[in-house]
Amino acid sequence: MNSELIEESYKKLHLHLKKNDYKGYDPFDGLNSYLRIFTFNNRYLKRGLLQTIRRLPFNIRSVVGIGKNRSTKGVSFAASGLIAMYRKTKDEKYLKEGEELLNWVIENRSPFFSNYSWGNHFDYISRVFYLPKGMPTLVWTGLIGSIIVEYYNVTKKEIYLDAIKKTAKFIIEDLPLYDCENTFCISYIPYKKKNVHNANVIGASFLSQAKKIANVNTEQIDKMSMTYTAMRQSKEGYWWYGQRKDMHWIDNFHTGYVLDAFKRYREASGNTDFDENIKRGFDYYRKNFFDGEIPKYYFNKTYPIDIQCASQSIETLLNFGDIEKAYLVALWTIENMQDYDGHFYFRKYKRNKNKTDMMHWGQGTMMKSLGHLIERI
């Protein structure tokens, strides 16, 4: 494996992000447009505007008044890539920059709760729910929490230990729990019970980390929530996005989120109860989400090739020890989806590419996965 190719890609991406102050677009930032006034606050028109801007094969954001912004999730992922480089090289510049970014993330947490949590920097609406700007989600909170764990494990700084405790308190105290068959499912969002598998186990696995590091009393929510999702794995090894019939799809990066969360839980808790689920799930993932070195979006559909699927594929393969496959996916992604200026394209279709500079969806996730790959090769 030629680490120089990966390192050069990382350096180009890192330089691009620094030049842009770690700002970019987001697939779902359409309601930041001045065109929103013409939706007349109608939920269907707002969804239409958001989805139209997301689905166009070219970027019109600057034309409709949408600027580049920082994303707490994107910036935290970039910070994860930096601390991976620090662990590899022991060069203090990576740790210093990473801490500056992560401290910004902690400072820019959700204003809706006193405990620590994070959400989008834009209003978001889907067929399932509406979230105002800053309203936290379990996915963002759990993933950012796990990156804070990375920094605490290296630095042992009180600011990160305190953040771990307060993030765990948000999940335990501020999110609804769905009780089912002596198990729990942690809600994706506050105030309503929205059950989504990747969110549930991301939150639960972070709680297991907080229990180990900070002696947080998780009240068995972590174990019972992991059990909820484990019980709903198919015999083939996959999980639906959610159990509701309108959530019955199987995609690459959400499956990767689930597998990585089960791996984090096992490492933090030492509990081996889900080892068979983990093996069956990774076998399914490895068999169904790759066309050679190309990361597929759905188990039965390659296109569009999405940059978050590519970055998550690298991350999950690394987490399960398949370094050679992770390397090949990274090479394909660099060759086919990285621009000369260093940023990665949003999507590749059969005949064209959407070259939009997405921050959390693309640049942050790729900086994390490339940093972690360099650390392992």
Order of alpha helices (4+ residues) and beta strands (2+ residues): alpha-alpha-alpha-alpha-beta-beta-alpha-alpha-beta-beta-alpha-alpha-alpha-alpha-beta-beta-beta-alpha-alpha-beta-beta-alpha
